[in-house]
């Protein structure tokens, strides 16, 4: 099950956030800063998933954005990575529409 989804730029600023489980604001912010810090400090040679607290974090880096997905431990990591990669084309189209509207 997907617990959260984040789109973050290289500076660590959250661009899009979606939580699928209710968390208190302080707990959510603490967990986000922990996950974002870990993702941004990881080397490109390291694998693109790791375990934080009670969930697995899967991420995919693109040129300027990083897509981060927190899933339960029993999820298949490779399937999540594939889903993030497959959704990239539709996400790129949606973000380009969003920037033209602003």
Helices and strands as residue ranges (DSSP letters): E 2-9, E 14-19, H 25-41, E 49-52, E 55-61, E 65-72, H 77-86, H 88-101
